Amino acid sequence: MKKKKVKKVDVNIRDFPEELYRDLKVLAARRGITLKALILEILEKEIKKIK
C-alpha cells in the first residue's frame, strides 16, 4: 500500500502571547511530545469539531 503524500507548508505566527507559548511548551513536555505535535493535535481536533 502506498502512503498518500501530504503537501506541507510553513506557518509563522507573529506576536504570539508569551504566556500561551510557555503553557503550550509545558503541556507538550508533560505529554512527551514536541510543541509542533501538540499544536497540530489541537488544531486537528478543533477543525474536526466544526466540520
JOLINTA-V946387 format. One record per pair of residues at least 24 apart in sequence whose ideal C-beta (glycine too) atoms are under 7 Angstrom apart, sorted by the first residue. I is the first residue (numbers start at 1). GAP is how many residues later the second one is. D is the distance in Angstrom with one decimal. If there is no record, write none. Layout:
i={I:I}
gap={GAP:GAP}
d={D:D}
This chain:
none
